[in-house]
């Protein structure tokens, strides 16, 4: 550890400068749609919705980053819009991986899915 401290050219707690390139965390639109529908990413329903959204509103990055929420709400289901907005705000669930097991990123958790299914009964 002493060698690391000797070579370090930045103070502890350093967060970067204004010159750093900003970044955003994204989740593929198809995964957001799949989570909203409660289906797998590779299903036909998810693929059809994905194509429809990207054809109407532009490419995937434009939909995920630029299209205003009001415009999204006019042409996409409210559940998918909610998922996109959660990703933009960074309000997603992350389950870390371990020992060769991949981690998982979820926009909607299991509790929400079961609650929504229960509400559909009424």
Secondary structure as UniProt FT lines:
FT   HELIX           2..7
FT   TURN            12..13
FT   TURN            18..19
FT   HELIX           29..37
FT   TURN            41..42
FT   HELIX           44..57
FT   HELIX           60..65
FT   HELIX           69..75
FT   HELIX           78..89
FT   STRAND          93..95
FT   TURN            99..100
FT   STRAND          104..106
FT   HELIX           110..120
//
